[in-house]
């Protein structure tokens, strides 16, 4: 069987995305914009395509319209390659009429779609992580080890693993224990890797105890997946994986590159801003393993008389006589003269305003799309299609999390102007 036919990939679209709200109030997690021009879903799909895996299912159920548009506009394969990216949303059947109850339940309900494709292995991925991985490496180790299930894992200090699924392994990376998000220090300590394994992994500082934390990336033998889902368990991390211990051979694959779980507003904010670093932790400029996205055929961004330091600009933006520091400015962003932005992630707009719309909005006293004149914005995420008037000041410093006037939100210490909101002239927060 050819490499392309061996593996079918499944990207988990996640639940309601409550920890990312209000970014997920009108879109599912995989559709959340990233790094000026991408969507979160572009990361696992690109990793698959760069690894020669071109049959990809995306499981989602909440606010899928923008995700559907993005997938349809981006991932179109010719008839000779046999590839596809299909979205499978929760649907009523003869057996079920409710939502997916968890990651395992979502895959179980779509086994008929997976089984319609020729494959030996199923690669299960998360839709809200930033990383670059050659999936051939984990699949080849999986085959060579004789495991029926392989979990990708990061080696992390025992002091930094709170909120993660942890696995205990022997010196051959066979998984002997698994704990989903343990809090007891004694339990965490019992899952630490041995000094011999640390040396085998090339870590000479064996005095620092580390655990292997699950990345939510799994490789299943086809038969093993079918058997592991022949029950009522709903979640891989909480139920399926612990239930397989002692029943099937499980192995860990140790990943040593950059990986970030973008599950919270703070993580989204900081991950985007990190891209502006001189040497960013994640390289979007790698031509050997590119990140793919929708080719919008937008014009280049236009910048007039600006002071810019550590900023990333998406296509089609217009910035006039402003000062921009440590910020990500996304597609079709408009920033008018005299404004100052520091630590800002601006998600741009879906369209430009026509001359008629500009005139009508001006007559009605409605701010134009984008950012008005003489604004001061700091520590903020400005979502898509927002209208922020002139002389507006937005800064979360010293303010509590909560919802403020005009729909402005502070969450995880980050100020957000949700999608489509209008902030009038002279507003200050």
Secondary structure per residue as TSV (DSSP state, phi and psi in degrees):
chain	resnum	aa	ss	phi	psi
A	1	X	-	360.0	133.8
A	2	X	-	-67.7	160.3
A	3	X	H	-56.2	-42.5
A	4	X	H	-64.8	-26.0
A	5	X	H	-91.9	-12.1
A	6	X	H	-72.3	-35.7
A	7	X	E	-122.3	135.2
A	8	X	E	-113.1	133.9
A	9	X	E	-104.1	144.3
A	10	X	E	-128.1	122.2
A	11	X	E	-103.6	122.1
A	12	X	E	-80.8	121.0
A	13	X	-	-79.8	-8.5
A	14	X	-	83.7	174.0
A	15	X	S	-86.5	-138.0
A	16	X	-	-72.6	-12.3
A	17	X	-	65.9	38.1
A	18	X	G	-62.7	-31.5
A	19	X	G	-72.3	-17.8
A	20	X	G	-99.2	1.0
A	21	X	T	-62.8	139.3
A	22	X	T	-91.8	8.3
A	23	X	T	-62.3	-23.3
A	24	X	T	-106.2	17.6
A	25	X	S	-71.1	-25.3
A	26	X	S	-129.0	6.8
A	27	X	S	-148.9	153.5
A	28	X	-	-80.4	164.3
A	29	X	G	-55.4	-45.2
A	30	X	G	-61.2	-20.8
A	31	X	G	-91.4	-0.5
A	32	X	S	-65.6	130.4
A	33	X	E	-62.9	155.5
A	34	X	E	-149.3	135.8
A	35	X	T	57.4	35.6
A	36	X	T	88.7	-24.9
A	37	X	T	-153.1	-8.0
A	38	X	E	-103.3	176.9
A	39	X	E	-120.2	155.2
A	40	X	T	-55.5	-36.6
A	41	X	H	-65.1	-21.8
A	42	X	H	-63.4	-24.9
A	43	X	H	-69.2	-58.7
A	44	X	H	-63.7	-35.8
A	45	X	H	-64.2	-44.7
A	46	X	H	-63.7	-41.2
A	47	X	H	-59.9	-39.0
A	48	X	H	-64.3	-50.8
A	49	X	H	-62.8	-39.6
A	50	X	H	-68.4	-17.7
A	51	X	T	-98.2	6.0
A	52	X	T	80.8	14.4
A	53	X	-	-102.8	114.7
A	54	X	-	-124.4	17.4
A	55	X	E	-117.9	105.9
A	56	X	E	-131.5	125.6
A	57	X	E	-106.2	137.1
A	58	X	E	-115.3	122.0
A	59	X	E	-100.7	118.5
A	60	X	E	-150.0	162.4
A	61	X	-	-148.7	-14.9
A	62	X	S	-110.8	128.6
A	63	X	S	47.8	61.1
A	64	X	-	-91.6	-3.5
A	65	X	H	-58.4	-49.0
A	66	X	H	-67.9	-31.9
A	67	X	H	-66.1	-45.0
A	68	X	H	-57.4	-46.6
A	69	X	H	-60.4	-43.8
A	70	X	H	-64.1	-46.2
A	71	X	H	-63.1	-45.2
A	72	X	H	-64.6	-34.0
A	73	X	H	-83.0	-12.3
A	74	X	H	-113.2	-50.2
A	75	X	-	-107.1	86.2
A	76	X	-	-117.9	122.0
A	77	X	-	-107.5	149.0
A	78	X	-	-76.0	164.7
A	79	X	T	-69.1	-17.9
A	80	X	T	-83.6	-27.8
A	81	X	T	-77.9	-25.2
A	82	X	-	72.6	15.2
A	83	X	-	-95.0	167.1
A	84	X	E	-164.9	158.3
A	85	X	E	-127.0	109.8
A	86	X	E	-113.4	136.5
A	87	X	E	-96.4	126.8
A	88	X	E	-114.8	105.8
A	89	X	E	-93.9	157.8
A	90	X	-	-59.7	136.3
A	91	X	-	-143.1	155.8
A	92	X	-	-76.4	137.1
A	93	X	-	-132.3	-176.1
A	94	X	S	-64.4	-26.9
A	95	X	S	-95.0	-31.4
A	96	X	-	-137.4	152.7
A	97	X	-	-142.5	25.0
A	98	X	S	-127.1	-174.3
A	99	X	-	-75.1	164.4
A	100	X	-	-58.6	136.2
A	101	X	-	-94.2	-6.7
A	102	X	S	168.5	-179.7
A	103	X	H	-62.0	-44.8
A	104	X	H	-67.9	-40.1
A	105	X	H	-62.5	-38.8
A	106	X	H	-62.4	-44.7
A	107	X	H	-67.1	-42.2
A	108	X	H	-56.3	-43.4
A	109	X	H	-70.4	-12.7
A	110	X	T	-116.2	16.5
A	111	X	H	-60.0	-31.6
A	112	X	H	-64.3	-32.2
A	113	X	H	-73.2	-42.2
A	114	X	H	-62.4	-43.9
A	115	X	H	-73.3	-11.3
A	116	X	T	-76.4	-10.6
A	117	X	S	-106.6	138.7
A	118	X	-	-67.0	127.2
A	119	X	-	-168.6	158.7
A	120	X	S	-107.6	-27.7
A	121	X	E	-133.1	148.5
A	122	X	E	-117.3	124.7
A	123	X	E	-101.5	116.5
A	124	X	E	-105.7	127.0
A	125	X	E	-128.4	158.1
A	126	X	E	-91.8	151.4
A	127	X	S	-99.8	10.0
A	128	X	S	-134.7	43.2
A	129	X	E	-129.1	150.4
A	130	X	E	-114.4	116.8
A	131	X	E	-168.6	166.4
A	132	X	-	-129.0	117.7
A	133	X	-	-135.7	136.5
A	134	X	-	-84.0	105.0
A	135	X	H	-68.3	-15.6
A	136	X	H	-59.9	-35.2
A	137	X	H	-65.1	-45.0
A	138	X	H	-71.0	-35.9
A	139	X	H	-67.0	-42.3
A	140	X	H	-66.1	-40.8
A	141	X	H	-64.4	-40.4
A	142	X	H	-56.9	-46.9
A	143	X	H	-66.6	-43.7
A	144	X	H	-68.2	-32.0
A	145	X	H	-78.3	-18.7
A	146	X	T	79.6	8.8
A	147	X	-	-70.5	154.4
A	148	X	S	-97.7	-21.2
A	149	X	E	-139.8	133.6
A	150	X	E	-123.9	133.8
A	151	X	E	-109.8	127.0
A	152	X	E	-71.8	139.8
A	153	X	E	-142.7	149.6
A	154	X	E	-108.6	135.6
A	155	X	E	-82.1	119.1
A	156	X	E	-133.6	149.2
A	157	X	E	-58.4	143.5
A	158	X	G	-61.2	-19.4
A	159	X	G	-83.9	-5.5
A	160	X	G	-125.0	22.0
A	161	X	-	-107.8	11.0
A	162	X	T	-59.6	134.3
A	163	X	T	84.7	7.5
A	164	X	S	-116.9	152.4
A	165	X	E	-76.6	129.0
A	166	X	E	-116.2	146.0
A	167	X	E	-124.9	141.1
A	168	X	E	-96.5	134.4
A	169	X	E	-131.0	157.0
A	170	X	-	-88.2	-174.2
A	171	X	T	-72.7	-8.3
A	172	X	T	-103.1	15.4
A	173	X	-	66.8	18.8
A	174	X	B	-77.4	132.8
A	175	X	E	-81.2	123.5
A	176	X	E	-111.6	-19.4
A	177	X	E	-143.2	155.2
A	178	X	E	-150.9	132.8
A	179	X	E	-134.2	125.4
A	180	X	E	-86.1	109.3
A	181	X	S	53.6	54.2
A	182	X	-	-69.6	149.6
A	183	X	-	-114.6	-22.3
A	184	X	-	-69.6	118.7
A	185	X	H	-56.0	-33.2
A	186	X	H	-66.8	-38.4
A	187	X	H	-66.0	-45.2
A	188	X	H	-60.4	-43.9
A	189	X	H	-60.7	-37.1
A	190	X	H	-70.3	-16.2
A	191	X	T	-97.1	0.9
A	192	X	-	-64.4	148.0
A	193	X	-	-71.2	152.1
A	194	X	-	-73.5	159.3
A	195	X	H	-62.1	-36.1
A	196	X	H	-64.1	-42.2
A	197	X	H	-68.2	-38.5
A	198	X	H	-59.1	-44.4
A	199	X	H	-64.9	-38.1
A	200	X	H	-62.7	-32.5
A	201	X	T	-83.9	0.7
A	202	X	T	89.3	12.7
A	203	X	-	-96.9	109.9
A	204	X	-	-82.5	-19.8
A	205	X	-	-85.2	72.3
A	206	X	T	-77.1	-2.4
A	207	X	T	-75.3	-23.2
A	208	X	S	-86.3	115.9
A	209	X	-	-79.9	133.4
A	210	X	E	-130.4	153.3
A	211	X	E	-115.4	161.5
A	212	X	E	-96.1	117.9
A	213	X	E	-101.1	132.9
A	214	X	E	-66.9	137.2
A	215	X	E	-94.2	0.2
A	216	X	E	72.9	23.9
A	217	X	E	-117.3	121.3
A	218	X	E	-128.6	144.9
A	219	X	E	-116.0	122.5
A	220	X	E	-114.6	137.4
A	221	X	E	-60.7	147.2
A	222	X	H	-56.4	-49.1
A	223	X	H	-65.2	-39.9
A	224	X	H	-62.4	-38.2
A	225	X	H	-65.0	-44.8
A	226	X	H	-58.7	-45.7
A	227	X	H	-68.6	-38.7
A	228	X	H	-70.0	-21.0
A	229	X	T	-99.2	5.7
A	230	X	S	-83.7	62.0
A	231	X	S	-168.4	-168.9
A	232	X	S	-105.8	10.2
A	233	X	-	-65.4	143.3
A	234	X	-	-109.6	-17.5
A	235	X	-	-131.6	136.8
A	236	X	I	-67.2	-52.3
A	237	X	I	-68.0	-40.7
A	238	X	I	-81.3	-31.2
A	239	X	I	-126.8	-53.7
A	240	X	I	-62.7	-53.1
A	241	X	H	-63.5	-49.9
A	242	X	H	-58.9	-34.6
A	243	X	H	-69.9	-19.8
A	244	X	H	-86.0	-13.2
A	245	X	T	-59.1	128.5
A	246	X	T	80.2	-9.6
A	247	X	T	-101.3	-36.2
A	248	X	S	-138.9	151.8
A	249	X	-	-70.0	119.4
A	250	X	E	-113.7	137.3
A	251	X	E	-129.2	158.0
A	252	X	E	-104.8	143.6
A	253	X	E	-114.4	119.1
A	254	X	E	-89.1	117.3
A	255	X	E	-100.0	133.9
A	256	X	-	-117.2	9.7
A	257	X	S	-92.8	-167.3
A	258	X	-	-75.0	138.5
A	259	X	E	-152.0	131.3
A	260	X	E	-137.8	127.8
A	261	X	E	-86.6	114.5
A	262	X	-	-97.3	68.1
A	263	X	-	-101.7	-9.7
A	264	X	S	-128.8	163.9
A	265	X	H	-60.5	-43.4
A	266	X	H	-62.2	-43.9
A	267	X	H	-63.8	-41.9
A	268	X	H	-59.9	-46.7
A	269	X	H	-61.3	-51.3
A	270	X	H	-70.0	-35.6
A	271	X	H	-66.0	-41.1
A	272	X	H	-64.1	-46.9
A	273	X	H	-65.2	-30.3
A	274	X	H	-62.8	-23.6
A	275	X	T	-66.6	-20.5
A	276	X	T	-82.1	-7.1
A	277	X	S	-61.0	153.4
A	278	X	T	-58.3	-44.6
A	279	X	T	-118.2	91.7
A	280	X	-	-69.8	151.9
A	281	X	S	-65.9	-27.4
A	282	X	S	-118.7	131.7
A	283	X	-	-99.7	104.4
A	284	X	T	-80.7	-2.0
A	285	X	T	-99.3	9.9
A	286	X	-	-75.9	106.1
A	287	X	G	-74.3	-18.7
A	288	X	G	-78.1	-24.3
A	289	X	G	-140.7	71.2
A	290	X	-	-69.9	157.6
A	291	X	-	-97.5	121.3
A	292	X	-	-90.0	152.7
A	293	X	-	-160.3	-177.1
A	294	X	-	-66.9	126.5
A	295	X	-	-84.2	101.4
A	296	X	-	-90.1	-8.6
A	297	X	-	55.8	40.8
A	298	X	-	-83.2	156.5
A	299	X	-	-70.7	164.1
A	300	X	-	-66.9	158.7
A	301	X	-	-69.8	149.4
A	302	X	E	-118.1	124.3
A	303	X	E	-125.8	124.7
A	304	X	E	-120.6	120.5
A	305	X	S	50.5	55.2
A	306	X	-	-116.0	154.6
A	307	X	E	-107.3	116.8
A	308	X	E	-128.0	133.0
A	309	X	E	-139.8	119.5
A	310	X	E	53.9	72.8
A	311	X	E	-137.7	151.4
A	312	X	E	-120.6	134.6
A	313	X	E	-121.2	130.7
A	314	X	-	-79.5	168.3
A	315	X	T	-65.9	154.5
A	316	X	T	75.4	16.0
A	317	X	-	-89.1	153.6
A	318	X	E	-129.7	116.0
A	319	X	E	-124.7	125.7
A	320	X	E	-117.7	120.9
A	321	X	S	41.7	55.0
A	322	X	-	-128.8	168.7
A	323	X	E	-116.3	120.9
A	324	X	E	-127.1	121.9
A	325	X	E	-129.0	130.3
A	326	X	E	50.4	58.2
A	327	X	E	-142.0	157.2
A	328	X	E	-116.1	119.9
A	329	X	E	-113.2	115.0
A	330	X	-	-91.2	-175.2
A	331	X	T	-52.7	133.7
A	332	X	T	59.3	29.0
A	333	X	-	-74.3	139.9
A	334	X	E	-121.7	121.4
A	335	X	E	-124.1	117.6
A	336	X	-	-91.2	167.2
A	337	X	T	-58.9	147.5
A	338	X	T	83.1	6.1
A	339	X	-	-92.3	154.1
A	340	X	E	-127.3	126.5
A	341	X	E	-124.8	130.0
A	342	X	E	-137.4	128.9
A	343	X	E	55.2	59.7
A	344	X	E	-127.0	136.7
A	345	X	E	-113.4	108.6
A	346	X	E	-108.0	120.7
A	347	X	-	-91.9	4.8
A	348	X	-	75.3	-152.4
A	349	X	-	-140.0	158.7
A	350	X	S	-80.1	-26.2
A	351	X	S	-147.4	164.3
A	352	X	-	-90.7	153.3
A	353	X	-	-78.5	139.2
A	354	X	-	-77.5	167.4
A	355	X	H	-59.9	-38.4
A	356	X	H	-64.4	-41.9
A	357	X	H	-66.8	-40.7
A	358	X	H	-59.2	-45.1
A	359	X	H	-66.7	-42.4
A	360	X	H	-65.5	-42.8
A	361	X	H	-66.2	-38.8
A	362	X	H	-64.1	-41.4
A	363	X	H	-65.5	-31.3
A	364	X	H	-88.6	-1.3
A	365	X	T	74.5	22.1
A	366	X	-	-95.0	128.1
A	367	X	-	-58.7	151.4
A	368	X	-	-71.8	162.2
A	369	X	S	-57.4	140.0
A	370	X	E	96.7	-150.4
A	371	X	E	-110.3	131.9
A	372	X	-	-76.2	-169.9
A	373	X	T	-78.8	147.6
A	374	X	T	56.5	41.5
A	375	X	-	-93.4	153.1
A	376	X	E	-126.1	108.8
A	377	X	E	-123.3	130.9
A	378	X	E	-145.3	140.3
A	379	X	E	60.6	46.0
A	380	X	E	-137.8	155.4
A	381	X	E	-113.6	122.4
A	382	X	E	-106.9	106.9
A	383	X	-	-72.2	176.7
A	384	X	T	-64.0	149.9
A	385	X	T	59.9	25.8
A	386	X	-	-83.6	156.4
A	387	X	E	-126.7	109.8
A	388	X	E	-114.5	121.6
A	389	X	-	-71.9	-170.4
A	390	X	T	-78.4	152.0
A	391	X	T	57.9	37.8
A	392	X	-	-95.3	137.0
A	393	X	E	-119.2	126.6
A	394	X	E	-133.0	121.6
A	395	X	E	-158.2	121.7
A	396	X	-	-79.7	-5.2
A	397	X	T	-56.6	127.9
A	398	X	T	77.2	7.1
A	399	X	-	-113.7	149.9
A	400	X	-	-81.3	155.6
A	401	X	S	-60.5	141.7
A	402	X	E	159.3	-176.8
A	403	X	E	-106.9	132.1
A	404	X	-	-117.1	-174.5
A	405	X	G	-57.3	149.8
A	406	X	G	61.8	24.2
A	407	X	G	78.7	4.1
A	408	X	E	-66.9	137.1
A	409	X	E	-123.9	144.1
A	410	X	E	-117.0	124.4
A	411	X	E	-142.0	136.5
A	412	X	T	54.5	28.6
A	413	X	T	78.1	6.4
A	414	X	E	-109.8	133.1
A	415	X	E	-83.8	136.6
A	416	X	E	-128.7	135.1
A	417	X	E	-103.5	106.6
A	418	X	-	-63.3	163.4
A	419	X	T	-54.1	129.5
A	420	X	T	78.5	0.7
A	421	X	-	-73.4	155.2
A	422	X	E	-117.4	121.9
A	423	X	E	-111.1	117.3
A	424	X	-	-73.8	169.0
A	425	X	T	-54.2	143.7
A	426	X	T	69.5	10.7
A	427	X	-	-72.7	141.4
A	428	X	B	-135.9	133.3
A	429	X	-	-142.1	360.0
